Amino acid sequence: MEPRADIAVIGLAVMGQNLILNMNDHGFTVVAYNRTVSKVDEFLANEAKGTNILGAHSLQEMAGLLKKPRRVMLMVKAGQAVDDFIEQLLGVLEPGDIIIDGGNSLFEDTIRRTQYVESKGLFYIGTGVSGGEEGARRGPSIMPGGSPAAWPHVKPIFQAIAAKVTDPKTGAQEPCCDWVGEGGAGHYVKMTHNGIEYGDMQLICEAYHIMKDGLGMTPDEMHEVFKEWNEGELKSYLIEITRDILAKKDDDGTPLVDKILDTAGQKGTGKWTVISSQELGIPITLIAEAVYSRCVSALKDQRVEAAKHFPPGDPRFAGDRQQWINDIRKALYASKIISYTQGYMLMRAAAQHYGWNLNYGGIALMWRGGCIIRSVFLGEIKKAFDKNPSLENLLLDPFFKKAIKSCVRSWRKVVSTAVRKGIPVPAFSTALAFFDGFRSERLPANLLQAQRDYFGAHTYERVDRPRGEFFHTNWTGTGGRVASGSYTV
């Protein structure tokens, strides 16, 4: 059969099927393949019925249907399955062909796979795809990285199927997809996106917790609050779905959210983000607390037992409810700024470490539509980097400085009251603690360095001497003159 397909997609779970249908809608001929080949026939007979989508029952048949350079996109579970398919594809593809991993792979695996596939004469792309089932079908955010030579061959497809946002200056529709960088850059940006997603969700849950226990609000009342918030600076997909969740009723007419068990799951990308931050020495404290909050939620039986021994006091907040709602909104907004600030700090450090040339304003644009953290807020981040591409920290941008200053009083009020009332707000609290640390010209780390030098001869720098000169003190009078080597993790 004459090769006529533009791209193949391997993996017919929900994301794979919807991406194929999306590509078909935009005029691309797609080959569908699945390891369990019966799923191919089921897909063609049902979801893909009446389309131009082709089916393949073997990798050899799939390869024969593809135009050159062949483009094959894997939508399979991250891990060994990706490596296994790469090996099989190397047996049916040729030099110059392109393998694409569209799953949530660890960026370090993508770096390794890119090098390996390129050593065989082919090209490799590791791309983050965000937006869930609906995004994949109607327009996701796509974050590709890997072999730069492959980008021109997949760009028309990816940018056609991606979500679109309106450029405020030109009015043009911009795709939420652009080249991110070499190696594992695409999957790193997607990992960071997911980490920020963890943080956003935890912050919203803490706002909900305060309104529920501190203000005694019903889900219907909170629905109205989130509905209003979604019209302002907090307008976003996660605020929107929270609004809808709070309005949803169970079959008996009562709020469904109240019947959902309070134990949260996770798939690992938040954990990967925290691990990477520790390796790079970047304090993404809010994302870390969001990850650990899910871990605490999983200790359900222990929490139930502990509640018997440490009964709560009165959690109610005194004062005007509407004023508190406004204060909570400001605390949420300020904390959200910190979350993105930390995420961008992490990406900047990773770019320097791995040699990536990341376009930070472009990343904000890619996140403006299609993805889970899409929000109007990201437009301000893009503006910040458009004005100053070398901006080191979002908190130093005029817009975000002004925003934080307008929120800080309410932020402190909400955190301090929640602490007094025993309502856990780990993400709100750590965001505020990071802000206070970041704005402090002098921190107590001088004492910490003295402690390290006392017990381990780890040396220290002095405020009255140039940076880079290290000193050791014989604190006890019995120590030696030899000091430990100095290094920074």
C-alpha positions in Angstrom: 0.0 0.0 0.0 1.3 3.5 -0.9 2.5 5.4 2.2 -0.1 8.1 2.8 -0.2 8.7 6.6 1.2 11.7 8.3 1.8 10.3 11.7 1.2 7.1 13.8 0.0 7.0 17.3 0.7 3.9 19.5 -1.5 3.5 22.5 -5.3 3.6 22.4 -6.2 4.6 25.9 -8.2 7.8 26.3 -5.4 10.3 25.6 -4.2 8.4 22.6 -7.6 8.0 21.1 -8.5 11.7 21.6 -5.2 12.9 20.1 -5.8 10.8 17.0 -9.3 12.2 16.6 -8.0 15.7 17.1 -5.3 15.2 14.4 -8.0 13.7 12.1 -10.2 16.8 12.6 -7.3 19.0 11.5 -6.8 17.1 8.2 -3.9 14.8 9.1 -4.0 11.1 8.2 -3.2 9.1 11.3 -2.3 5.4 11.8 -3.6 3.9 15.0 -1.8 1.0 16.6 -2.1 -0.8 19.9 -0.2 -3.7 21.4 -3.5 -5.5 22.0 -4.5 -5.2 18.3 -8.2 -6.0 18.9 -8.4 -2.5 20.3 -7.5 -1.1 16.9 -10.5 -2.7 15.3 -12.8 -1.6 18.2 -11.5 2.0 17.8 -12.1 2.0 14.0 -15.5 0.5 14.4 -16.7 3.0 17.1 -14.9 6.3 18.0 -13.1 6.5 14.6 -16.0 5.3 12.4 -16.4 7.5 9.4 -13.0 9.2 9.7 -9.8 8.9 7.6 -8.0 7.2 10.4 -6.1 4.0 9.4 -5.5 1.0 11.5 -2.4 -1.2 11.7 -2.1 -4.7 13.2 1.7 -4.8 13.4 4.5 -2.3 13.6 5.7 -3.3 10.2 2.3 -2.5 8.7 2.2 0.8 10.6 5.7 1.8 9.2 4.6 0.9 5.7 1.7 3.3 5.9 3.8 6.3 6.9 5.2 9.0 4.7 8.9 9.7 5.2 10.3 10.9 7.5 8.1 8.6 9.5 6.6 10.1 12.7 5.5 7.7 15.4 4.0 9.0 18.7 4.0 6.8 21.8 1.1 7.3 24.1 1.9 4.5 26.5 2.6 4.3 30.2 5.9 5.9 31.3 8.8 3.7 32.2 9.9 0.4 30.7 7.0 0.3 28.2 8.6 3.3 26.4 12.0 1.7 26.2 10.5 -1.6 24.9 8.6 0.2 22.1 11.8 2.2 21.2 13.6 -1.1 20.7 10.8 -2.5 18.6 10.5 0.7 16.5 14.3 0.8 15.8 13.7 -2.5 14.0 11.1 -1.1 11.6 12.1 2.5 11.2 15.0 4.0 9.2 17.6 6.8 9.8 15.9 10.2 9.8 12.6 8.9 11.2 11.2 10.4 14.4 10.0 8.7 17.6 7.9 10.9 19.9 7.1 10.1 23.5 3.9 11.9 24.5 3.6 10.4 28.0 4.6 11.7 31.4 8.2 10.4 31.3 10.9 11.4 33.7 13.0 14.0 32.0 16.2 12.1 32.8 14.9 9.1 30.9 14.1 11.4 27.9 17.7 12.7 28.0 19.0 9.2 27.8 16.5 8.1 25.1 17.3 11.1 22.9 21.0 10.3 23.0 20.3 6.6 22.3 17.9 7.1 19.4 20.2 9.7 17.9 23.1 7.3 18.1 21.0 5.0 15.8 20.5 7.8 13.2 16.9 8.6 14.1 15.5 11.6 16.0 13.6 11.7 19.3 11.1 14.0 20.8 9.9 13.9 24.4 6.8 16.1 24.7 4.6 17.0 27.6 0.9 17.0 26.8 -1.4 18.7 29.3 -5.1 19.1 29.4 -6.5 15.7 30.2 -9.1 13.9 28.1 -10.9 17.1 27.0 -7.6 18.9 26.1 -6.4 16.0 24.0 -9.6 16.0 22.1 -10.2 19.7 21.6 -6.7 21.3 22.0 -4.0 20.5 24.6 -0.9 22.4 25.7 2.0 20.7 24.0 5.7 21.1 25.3 8.1 19.3 22.9 11.9 18.9 23.4 14.6 16.5 22.3 16.2 16.4 18.8 16.0 20.0 17.3 16.2 18.6 13.8 12.9 16.8 14.3 10.9 19.9 15.2 10.2 21.2 11.7 8.7 17.8 10.8 6.2 17.7 13.7 5.6 21.5 14.2 2.7 21.7 11.7 0.8 18.8 13.3 1.5 19.8 17.0 0.6 23.5 16.5 -2.5 22.7 14.5 -3.9 20.4 17.2 -2.8 22.5 20.2 -5.1 24.9 22.1 -5.1 28.5 20.9 -5.0 31.8 22.8 -5.5 35.3 21.5 -2.4 37.5 21.4 -3.5 40.7 23.2 -1.3 42.9 20.9 -2.1 41.5 17.5 -5.4 39.6 18.1 -3.9 36.6 16.3 -4.6 33.1 17.5 -1.4 31.7 19.0 -0.9 27.9 19.5 -0.1 26.7 23.0 2.9 24.8 21.6 6.4 25.7 20.7 9.8 24.1 20.8 11.1 24.0 24.4 14.7 22.8 24.0 17.1 20.0 23.6 17.2 16.6 25.4 14.7 16.4 28.2 13.6 20.0 28.2 10.1 19.4 27.1 9.4 16.8 29.7 11.1 18.9 32.4 8.8 21.8 31.6 5.8 19.5 31.7 7.0 18.0 35.1 7.3 21.6 36.5 3.8 22.3 35.2 2.5 19.3 37.1 4.4 20.4 40.2 2.7 23.9 40.0 -0.6 22.1 39.4 0.0 20.2 42.7 0.6 23.6 44.4 -2.5 25.3 42.9 -4.8 22.5 43.9 -3.5 22.4 47.4 -3.9 26.2 47.8 -7.5 26.0 46.5 -8.2 23.1 49.0 -6.8 25.2 51.9 -9.1 28.1 50.9 -12.0 25.7 50.8 -11.0 24.3 54.2 -10.9 27.7 55.8 -14.3 28.7 54.3 -15.8 25.4 55.3 -14.6 25.1 58.9 -13.5 28.7 59.7 -16.5 30.4 58.2 -19.1 27.6 58.4 -20.0 27.9 54.7 -21.9 25.3 52.8 -20.8 24.0 49.4 -23.5 26.0 47.7 -22.2 29.2 49.3 -18.7 28.4 48.4 -19.8 27.7 44.8 -21.0 31.3 44.6 -17.6 32.5 45.9 -15.6 30.5 43.4 -18.0 31.6 40.7 -17.1 35.2 41.6 -13.4 34.5 41.9 -13.4 33.0 38.4 -14.4 36.5 37.0 -11.3 38.2 38.5 -7.5 37.8 38.8 -7.9 34.1 39.9 -9.8 33.2 36.7 -8.5 29.7 35.8 -9.4 26.2 34.9 -8.9 24.9 38.4 -11.0 27.7 40.0 -13.7 26.9 37.3 -13.9 23.2 38.0 -13.9 23.9 41.8 -16.9 26.1 41.3 -18.6 23.3 39.4 -17.6 20.5 41.9 -19.1 22.5 44.8 -22.4 22.7 43.0 -22.6 19.1 42.1 -25.3 17.1 44.0 -25.4 13.3 44.7 -28.4 11.3 43.8 -30.1 12.2 47.1 -29.7 15.9 46.5 -26.9 16.5 49.0 -23.5 17.9 48.0 -21.3 15.2 46.4 -18.1 16.8 47.6 -19.0 16.1 51.2 -19.2 12.3 50.5 -15.8 12.0 48.9 -13.1 10.3 51.1 -10.4 12.8 52.1 -7.4 10.8 50.9 -5.6 12.1 47.8 -3.6 10.1 45.2 -0.6 11.1 43.1 1.2 9.6 40.1 4.7 10.9 40.8 5.4 14.0 38.8 5.0 16.2 41.8 7.5 14.0 43.7 9.9 14.2 40.7 9.7 18.0 40.7 10.6 18.1 44.4 13.5 15.7 43.9 14.9 17.7 41.1 14.6 20.9 43.1 16.7 19.3 45.9 19.3 18.3 43.4 19.5 21.8 42.0 19.2 23.5 45.4 16.1 25.5 44.5 13.5 26.0 47.3 10.2 25.0 45.8 8.7 24.8 49.3 5.1 25.2 48.2 5.1 22.4 45.7 6.9 20.2 48.3 4.2 21.0 50.9 1.5 20.1 48.4 3.2 16.7 47.7 3.5 16.1 51.5 -0.1 17.2 52.1 -1.2 14.4 49.9 0.9 12.0 51.9 -0.6 13.2 55.1 -4.1 12.8 53.6 -3.3 9.1 52.9 -2.8 8.5 56.7 -6.6 8.4 57.1 -6.8 5.7 59.8 -4.0 7.3 61.9 -5.6 10.7 61.5 -8.9 9.4 62.8 -7.2 7.9 65.8 -5.2 11.1 66.5 -8.3 13.2 66.3 -9.6 11.3 69.4 -6.5 12.2 71.4 -6.1 15.8 70.1 -9.7 17.1 69.7 -10.0 20.4 67.8 -11.1 23.6 69.5 -13.5 26.0 68.0 -12.3 26.6 64.4 -14.7 29.5 63.7 -13.3 32.8 62.5 -14.7 35.9 64.3 -15.7 38.9 62.3 -17.3 39.8 59.0 -17.6 36.8 56.7 -17.4 38.9 53.5 -14.2 40.5 54.6 -12.7 37.1 55.4 -13.7 35.9 52.0 -11.9 38.8 50.5 -8.8 38.2 52.7 -8.8 34.5 51.7 -8.9 35.5 48.0 -5.9 37.7 48.5 -4.0 35.0 50.4 -4.7 32.6 47.6 -3.6 35.0 45.0 -0.3 35.9 46.8 0.4 32.2 47.4 -0.2 31.4 43.8 2.3 34.0 42.8 4.9 32.3 45.0 4.1 28.9 43.5 4.8 30.2 40.0 7.8 32.1 41.2 9.3 29.0 42.6 8.5 27.0 39.5 10.2 29.5 37.3 13.2 29.6 39.6 13.4 25.8 39.2 13.2 25.9 35.4 15.9 28.6 35.2 18.3 26.5 37.4 17.6 23.4 35.3 18.2 25.3 32.1 21.6 26.5 33.4 22.5 23.0 34.7 21.5 21.1 31.5 22.4 23.7 29.0 18.9 24.4 27.8 17.8 27.8 26.2 14.3 28.1 27.6 11.9 30.8 26.5 10.2 31.6 29.7 7.6 33.9 28.2 6.9 31.3 25.6 6.4 28.7 28.3 3.8 30.9 29.9 2.0 31.2 26.5 2.1 27.4 26.2 0.4 27.2 29.6 -2.2 29.9 28.8 -4.6 27.4 27.1 -5.3 23.7 27.0 -3.4 22.7 30.2 -4.6 22.1 33.7 -3.0 25.3 35.1 -4.3 27.5 32.4 -5.3 30.9 33.7 -5.4 34.7 33.0 -2.6 35.0 35.5 -0.1 33.4 33.0 -0.6 36.4 30.7 1.0 38.6 33.3 4.0 36.2 33.4 4.4 36.3 29.7 4.3 40.1 29.8 7.0 40.1 32.5 9.4 38.1 30.4 8.5 40.0 27.2 9.5 43.2 29.0 12.6 41.6 30.6 13.7 38.3 29.1 16.6 38.1 31.7 14.2 38.5 34.6 15.7 36.5 37.4 12.7 36.3 39.7 9.0 37.0 39.2 8.8 38.8 42.6 11.1 41.5 41.1 8.7 42.3 38.3 6.7 45.5 38.8 3.3 43.9 38.3 4.0 41.1 40.8 5.7 43.4 43.3 2.5 45.5 43.4 0.3 42.5 43.6 2.1 41.0 46.6 2.1 44.3 48.4 -1.6 44.6 47.9 -2.2 41.1 49.4 0.3 40.8 52.2 -1.8 42.1 55.0 -4.7 39.8 54.3 -2.2 36.9 53.7 -0.7 37.3 57.1 -4.1 37.7 58.7 -5.5 34.4 57.1 -2.4 32.4 57.9 -2.1 33.5 61.5 -5.8 33.0 62.2 -5.8 29.6 60.7 -2.8 28.6 62.8 -4.5 29.8 66.0 -7.7 28.0 65.1 -5.9 24.7 64.2 -6.9 24.7 60.5 -3.9 23.3 58.6 -2.7 25.6 55.9 0.7 24.2 54.9 0.8 25.7 51.4 -0.4 29.2 52.5 2.1 29.1 55.4 5.2 28.0 53.5 4.4 30.5 50.7 4.4 33.3 53.3 7.6 31.9 54.9 9.4 31.8 51.6 8.3 35.4 50.8 9.6 36.6 54.2 12.9 34.7 53.7 13.3 36.0 50.2 12.8 39.6 51.2 15.2 39.4 54.2 18.5 41.0 53.6 20.0 39.0 56.4 18.9 35.6 57.6 20.2 33.5 60.6 22.3 31.3 58.4 25.4 33.0 59.8 24.7 31.0 63.1 24.1 27.9 61.1 27.4 28.2 59.3 29.1 28.7 62.7 27.5 25.5 63.9 28.7 23.6 60.8 32.2 24.9 61.3 32.2 24.1 65.0 31.2 20.4 64.6 32.6 19.7 61.1 35.1 22.3 60.2 33.0 23.2 57.2 34.3 26.8 57.1 32.4 30.0 56.6 32.6 33.3 54.7 32.8 36.7 56.5 30.8 39.9 55.8 34.0 41.9 56.1 35.9 39.9 53.5 35.3 39.3 49.8 33.0 36.5 48.8 34.8 33.3 48.0 37.2 33.5 50.9 36.6 30.7 53.4 37.6 30.6 57.1 37.8 28.1 59.9 37.8 28.8 63.6 39.2 26.6 66.3 36.1 27.0 68.5 37.1 24.8 71.4 40.8 25.6 71.5 41.5 21.8 71.1 40.7 21.5 67.4 43.3 21.5 64.6 44.0 23.9 61.8 42.7 21.6 59.0 39.3 22.5 57.6 36.8 20.5 55.5 36.5 21.2 51.8 33.8 23.7 50.9 31.0 22.8 48.4 27.4 23.7 47.7 24.7 21.0 47.1 
